[in-house]
Amino acid sequence: MTSLALLFPGQGSQAVGMLDAFMDEGVVKSTLDEASDALGYDLGRLITENPDDKLNRTEYTQPALLTASMALLRLWQQRGGPRPIHVLGHSLGEYSALVAAGVLDFSEAVKLVAFRGKVMNDAVPAGTGSMAAVLGLEDSVVEQLCKQASGQDSQVWPANYNCPGQLVVAGHAQAVDKLIELAREAGAKRAMKLAVSVPSHTPLMQKAAEAMVDRLSAVDMHEPTCAVWSNAEARPLEATHEIRSALAKQLVSPVRWTESIQRLISGTAVTVVEMGPGKVLSGLMRRIDRHVPVYSTASPDEFGKALGAFEEGVQA
């Protein structure tokens, strides 16, 4: 018997119209309405029409992605999909995982990630930060190159350990540029800037982390109903005080995604479903271990295939 693990995507998986194919589903519409009521603006219109390119602005991206993931999760539940034994979210997706595990109420989580996006955006002046993806080098090599590219006033750090051979770095723009140059010289298959100005998961997010500590202290949390994994700790957390601490730590610490997945699948029969827009995490899963069954839910056809795979033999 295999256990179900749900993966929830983070920033970068958003797309205009990402729920269009599911808009005939009442539970999807009601989830968008609930989020809109919590936020005070029409989130459904934001996702379908993207006025003023707001969908790609951090403070709007985060609640939009969380809501899209929760809409698909509710549809999964409505159609009789099994309950997960494990939930993992990449960066922002960790908040989706916490809702799925019953730790956070959905409407509260939507407001919480909108706040998170704003304080992240405000933590560093515009143009100060940058992020880049490095492909084809060992993590230890990229870690050493980060040290070489950093100086007293300009630094770069590992930010997302996504899968073997793929590490995202972040920091001051000048240091990130230097890191890209050094990575190419070291033989990286690709080293490229990302269309993100917020240097997430680095010490530059300290002000945002402090703001989140205050905000999280006022949020009601419940004991998780399944194993909910922490990006910063690369392990499941059970106590709510641990979860609060890890969510603040997450902003200034790298996402330990590879390690989390490797620990999850070690000695355990797991089938994975990416619950949300896009297929980023499904792709990373196959690069970490191609033998683990993995499904996405980005389209109705894929959603149906994922449901069909769990008609029997899944631990619920």
C-alpha positions as CSV (number, residue, x, y, z in Angstrom):
1,M,0.0,0.0,0.0
2,T,1.3,3.4,-0.9
3,S,0.8,6.8,0.9
4,L,-0.4,9.9,-0.8
5,A,1.8,13.0,-0.7
6,L,0.5,16.3,-2.0
7,L,3.0,19.0,-3.2
8,F,1.9,22.6,-3.4
9,P,3.7,25.0,-5.8
10,G,5.2,28.4,-5.1
11,Q,5.9,31.6,-7.0
12,G,6.8,31.0,-10.6
13,S,3.9,28.6,-11.2
14,Q,1.3,31.4,-11.7
15,A,-0.2,32.0,-15.1
16,V,-3.0,34.2,-16.4
17,G,-6.1,32.0,-16.7
18,M,-4.6,29.2,-14.6
19,L,-8.1,28.1,-13.4
20,D,-10.1,28.9,-16.6
21,A,-10.5,25.2,-17.4
22,F,-12.1,24.6,-14.0
23,M,-14.3,27.6,-13.7
24,D,-17.5,25.5,-14.4
25,E,-16.9,23.8,-11.0
26,G,-19.0,25.4,-8.2
27,V,-16.3,24.6,-5.6
28,V,-13.7,26.5,-7.6
29,K,-15.9,29.5,-7.9
30,S,-16.8,29.5,-4.3
31,T,-13.2,29.3,-3.3
32,L,-12.4,32.3,-5.4
33,D,-15.3,34.2,-3.9
34,E,-14.1,33.3,-0.4
35,A,-10.6,34.6,-1.1
36,S,-12.0,37.8,-2.7
37,D,-14.1,38.5,0.4
38,A,-11.0,38.0,2.6
39,L,-8.8,40.2,0.5
40,G,-11.3,43.0,-0.5
41,Y,-10.7,42.7,-4.2
42,D,-11.9,40.4,-7.0
43,L,-9.3,37.7,-7.1
44,G,-11.1,35.8,-9.8
45,R,-10.8,38.7,-12.2
46,L,-7.1,39.1,-11.2
47,I,-6.4,35.5,-12.2
48,T,-8.5,35.5,-15.4
49,E,-7.7,39.0,-16.7
50,N,-4.5,40.1,-14.9
51,P,-5.2,43.9,-14.9
52,D,-2.1,46.0,-14.7
53,D,0.0,42.8,-14.6
54,K,-0.8,42.5,-10.9
55,L,-0.7,38.7,-11.0
56,N,3.1,38.9,-11.2
57,R,3.4,41.3,-8.3
58,T,4.4,39.4,-5.2
59,E,1.7,40.7,-2.9
60,Y,-0.9,39.5,-5.5
61,T,0.9,36.4,-6.7
62,Q,1.0,34.7,-3.3
63,P,-2.7,34.8,-2.5
64,A,-3.6,33.9,-6.1
65,L,-1.4,30.8,-6.1
66,L,-2.6,29.7,-2.6
67,T,-6.2,30.1,-3.7
68,A,-5.7,28.2,-7.0
69,S,-4.1,25.3,-5.1
70,M,-6.9,25.3,-2.5
71,A,-9.6,25.4,-5.2
72,L,-8.1,22.3,-6.8
73,L,-7.7,20.6,-3.4
74,R,-11.4,21.2,-2.6
75,L,-12.4,19.8,-6.0
76,W,-10.2,16.8,-5.3
77,Q,-11.9,16.3,-1.9
78,Q,-15.4,16.8,-3.5
79,R,-14.6,14.0,-6.1
80,G,-13.6,11.6,-3.4
81,G,-9.8,11.9,-3.7
82,P,-7.9,10.3,-0.8
83,R,-6.6,12.3,2.1
84,P,-2.9,12.9,2.1
85,I,-0.5,11.3,4.6
86,H,2.1,14.0,3.8
87,V,1.9,17.6,2.5
88,L,4.8,19.7,1.3
89,G,4.8,23.2,-0.2
90,H,7.7,24.9,-2.0
91,S,8.3,28.3,-0.3
92,L,4.9,30.1,-0.6
93,G,3.4,26.6,-1.1
94,E,4.1,25.8,2.5
95,Y,1.1,27.9,3.4
96,S,-1.1,25.9,1.1
97,A,0.3,22.7,2.8
98,L,-0.7,24.2,6.2
99,V,-4.2,24.8,5.0
100,A,-4.4,21.3,3.6
101,A,-3.2,19.9,6.9
102,G,-5.8,21.9,8.9
103,V,-3.3,24.1,10.6
104,L,-4.5,27.3,9.0
105,D,-8.0,28.4,8.0
106,F,-8.2,29.2,4.3
107,S,-9.4,32.8,4.6
108,E,-6.8,33.6,7.3
109,A,-4.1,32.0,5.1
110,V,-5.1,34.2,2.1
111,K,-4.7,37.3,4.2
112,L,-1.5,36.1,5.7
113,V,0.3,35.4,2.4
114,A,-0.9,38.8,1.0
115,F,0.8,40.4,4.0
116,R,3.9,38.1,3.5
117,G,4.2,39.2,-0.1
118,K,4.0,42.9,0.9
119,V,6.6,42.7,3.6
120,M,8.9,40.7,1.3
121,N,8.6,43.3,-1.4
122,D,9.2,46.1,1.1
123,A,12.2,44.4,2.8
124,V,14.8,45.7,0.2
125,P,14.8,48.8,-2.0
126,A,13.8,48.2,-5.6
127,G,16.8,47.2,-7.8
128,T,18.8,46.0,-4.8
129,G,18.1,42.3,-5.0
130,S,18.2,39.5,-7.6
131,M,17.8,35.8,-8.0
132,A,19.4,33.4,-10.5
133,A,19.1,29.7,-11.4
134,V,22.3,27.6,-11.8
135,L,21.9,24.3,-13.6
136,G,24.5,21.5,-14.0
137,L,26.8,22.0,-11.1
138,E,27.1,20.2,-7.8
139,D,25.5,22.1,-4.8
140,S,28.8,22.2,-3.1
141,V,30.4,23.9,-6.1
142,V,27.7,26.6,-6.2
143,E,28.0,27.1,-2.5
144,Q,31.7,27.8,-2.9
145,L,31.0,30.1,-5.9
146,C,28.6,32.1,-3.7
147,K,31.4,32.7,-1.2
148,Q,33.7,33.8,-4.0
149,A,31.1,36.2,-5.5
150,S,30.4,37.8,-2.2
151,G,32.1,40.8,-0.7
152,Q,31.6,42.9,2.4
153,D,28.8,45.0,0.8
154,S,27.4,42.7,-1.8
155,Q,26.5,39.1,-1.0
156,V,24.8,36.1,-2.6
157,W,23.5,32.9,-1.0
158,P,22.0,29.5,-1.9
159,A,18.2,30.1,-1.8
160,N,16.4,27.0,-3.3
161,Y,17.9,23.5,-3.3
162,N,15.4,22.3,-5.9
163,C,16.9,19.1,-7.2
164,P,20.3,17.6,-7.9
165,G,22.0,19.9,-10.4
166,Q,19.5,22.8,-9.9
167,L,20.2,25.4,-7.3
168,V,18.6,28.9,-7.2
169,V,20.7,31.7,-5.6
170,A,19.7,35.1,-4.3
171,G,21.2,38.2,-2.9
172,H,22.5,41.6,-3.9
173,A,22.2,42.1,-7.7
174,Q,25.9,42.8,-8.1
175,A,26.9,39.6,-6.3
176,V,24.3,37.6,-8.3
177,D,25.8,38.9,-11.5
178,K,29.3,37.9,-10.4
179,L,28.0,34.4,-9.4
180,I,26.5,33.9,-12.8
181,E,29.8,34.8,-14.4
182,L,31.7,32.4,-12.1
183,A,29.2,29.6,-12.6
184,R,29.5,29.8,-16.4
185,E,33.3,29.7,-16.1
186,A,32.9,26.6,-13.8
187,G,31.0,24.7,-16.5
188,A,27.3,25.3,-15.6
189,K,24.9,24.1,-18.2
190,R,22.9,27.3,-17.6
191,A,23.2,30.2,-15.2
192,M,20.6,32.8,-15.7
193,K,18.8,35.6,-13.8
194,L,15.2,35.0,-12.9
195,A,12.4,37.6,-13.3
196,V,12.3,38.1,-9.6
197,S,13.6,41.2,-7.7
198,V,12.9,40.0,-4.2
199,P,16.0,38.0,-2.9
200,S,13.9,35.4,-1.1
201,H,15.2,32.9,1.4
202,T,18.3,35.0,2.3
203,P,19.4,37.2,5.2
204,L,18.2,40.2,3.2
205,M,14.7,39.2,4.2
206,Q,15.3,39.8,7.9
207,K,12.9,42.7,8.2
208,A,10.2,40.6,6.5
209,A,10.9,37.8,8.9
210,E,10.5,40.0,11.9
211,A,7.2,41.4,10.5
212,M,6.0,37.8,10.0
213,V,6.9,36.9,13.6
214,D,4.5,39.6,14.8
215,R,1.8,38.7,12.3
216,L,2.0,35.0,13.0
217,S,1.7,35.5,16.7
218,A,-1.9,36.8,16.1
219,V,-2.9,33.9,13.9
220,D,-4.9,30.9,15.2
221,M,-3.2,27.6,14.4
222,H,-4.5,24.0,14.9
223,E,-2.6,20.7,15.3
224,P,-1.9,19.2,11.8
225,T,-4.1,16.3,10.6
226,C,-1.2,14.8,8.6
227,A,2.6,15.2,8.3
228,V,3.3,18.8,7.2
229,W,6.9,19.4,6.1
230,S,8.9,22.5,6.8
231,N,11.1,24.0,4.0
232,A,13.6,25.4,6.6
233,E,13.8,22.2,8.7
234,A,13.4,19.6,6.0
235,R,11.2,17.5,8.3
236,P,7.6,17.4,9.5
237,L,6.5,19.7,12.3
238,E,3.7,19.0,14.7
239,A,3.7,21.7,17.4
240,T,2.2,25.0,16.4
241,H,5.0,27.0,18.1
242,E,7.5,25.1,15.9
243,I,5.4,25.9,12.8
244,R,5.3,29.6,13.6
245,S,9.0,29.7,14.1
246,A,9.7,27.8,10.9
247,L,7.5,30.0,8.8
248,A,9.5,33.1,9.9
249,K,12.8,31.2,9.5
250,Q,11.8,30.2,6.0
251,L,12.2,33.7,4.8
252,V,15.8,34.0,5.7
253,S,16.8,30.3,5.1
254,P,17.1,28.3,1.9
255,V,14.3,26.0,0.8
256,R,15.6,22.5,1.4
257,W,13.4,20.9,-1.2
258,T,15.7,18.1,-2.4
259,E,16.5,17.0,1.1
260,S,12.8,17.1,2.1
261,I,11.8,14.9,-0.8
262,Q,14.6,12.5,-0.3
263,R,13.7,12.1,3.4
264,L,10.0,11.7,2.5
265,I,10.6,8.8,0.0
266,S,13.3,7.1,2.0
267,G,12.0,3.7,3.0
268,T,8.3,4.7,2.3
269,A,6.1,3.8,-0.6
270,V,4.7,7.2,-1.7
271,T,2.7,8.4,-4.7
272,V,2.9,12.1,-5.3
273,V,0.3,14.6,-6.7
274,E,1.2,18.2,-7.4
275,M,-1.9,20.1,-6.3
276,G,-1.9,23.4,-8.0
277,P,-1.2,25.2,-11.3
278,G,1.8,24.2,-13.5
279,K,4.1,21.2,-13.3
280,V,7.2,22.6,-11.8
281,L,7.2,20.4,-8.7
282,S,6.3,17.3,-10.8
283,G,9.4,18.0,-12.9
284,L,11.6,18.4,-9.9
285,M,10.2,15.2,-8.4
286,R,11.2,13.2,-11.5
287,R,14.8,14.7,-11.3
288,I,15.1,13.7,-7.6
289,D,13.7,10.2,-8.1
290,R,12.2,9.1,-11.4
291,H,10.8,5.9,-9.9
292,V,8.3,7.6,-7.6
293,P,4.8,7.9,-9.3
294,V,3.9,11.6,-9.7
295,Y,0.9,13.3,-11.1
296,S,-0.2,16.9,-11.8
297,T,-3.6,18.6,-11.6
298,A,-3.0,21.5,-13.9
299,S,-5.6,20.5,-16.4
300,P,-8.9,18.6,-16.2
301,D,-7.4,15.7,-18.1
302,E,-4.4,15.5,-15.7
303,F,-6.7,16.0,-12.7
304,G,-8.8,13.0,-13.9
305,K,-5.7,10.8,-14.4
306,A,-4.5,11.7,-10.9
307,L,-7.9,10.7,-9.4
308,G,-8.0,7.5,-11.4
309,A,-4.6,6.4,-10.1
310,F,-6.0,6.4,-6.6
311,E,-9.1,4.4,-7.0
312,E,-7.6,1.6,-4.9
313,G,-4.4,0.8,-3.1
314,V,-3.7,4.2,-1.5
315,Q,-3.5,4.7,2.2
316,A,-6.0,7.4,3.2
